[in-house]
Amino acid sequence: MSSQLTTLVPVLDGTNYQVWAASMKSFLMSQGQWKTTKEGAAVPSPNEEGTNADEIASWQGDAEKALGNILLRLHHTIGYQYSHIDKPSELWKALREKYGEAGLSSNFVDFKMIMDIKIPGNADPSPAIDQILALFLRLKENKLEIPGTVQCLILLAKAPSSMEGIVQLLTF
């Protein structure tokens, strides 16, 4: 499981929260630990008969694992700041509050990535176009929406010379 964590989830370095959070959430979901991390997560209450002790112990074990998995994927300069938090839901909330809002530098990096992507002329263009559209969506989620007409202009400008005829047809 540890190698899956390091392979699938990047280290949160403060600039990559959106990518880290999506990957970490998916990983925790795949391990059955997300229920302990999401907002409002709480240990199940003991029932009157005391017959759900196993359920409570299982939940607490999952919470411990989730906390450990999250802490393992924090850059050491971030991790030490949160080592005192002992509930995964509180840690998740604290990280979201501190790193969840994209700033100008994060939006610039995404926009720069859009501008640097090359649409290939001799291969399937859909992976490059999908990557560009995903970055436009991320900018929109970060409250920096690029109008659809400008998005189209950027895509048309990136079209390879082999598609020049199609671009001319679309622009008339």
Phi, psi and omega in degrees: 000323181299319180291328175296317180301311183290333178281320189267335186242121178289163175283131176286117181249003179102338180256348188240035186302313185300315180293314180299312184298317180295317180292316181294318179299314179298318179297312180297323177296318181294337180263000181073023184251351183297327182303334180272350188252329185296161183302135179084005180296136179212149177300136176302142179283144176295139177277169186299325182279345182072025184269358181252027179299322179295321178297318179293316179297320178296317180297316180295323176296317177296322179295318178297316179296317180299316179300314179298317180297318179295312182298326179295337183253024173255136175303145185303331179287341177263317185303318183295334180290338186243011184294342180279344182281129184246009176237129182298326180293324178289321178295315180301315180297316181296319179293319179297318181295323183277319188246354186289332179275119180285136177262185181301319183294320178295316178295323178296318179300316178297316180296319179298322177298319177302312184291335182273344181291133177257131174271118185289144179268342185243020179211175180298121182281349188298322178299319179293318180295319177299319179296318178296314181296323177296321179291322174300318180295319179296321176297319178298317178298333179269018176065032174229077184276128175266125182305148182305322180295323178289322176301315179298317179298319178296315179298317179295322179293333181274351182300136180292161182300333179294344180254014184302321179298319179294319179299316180296320177297322182287334184269358177261000000 
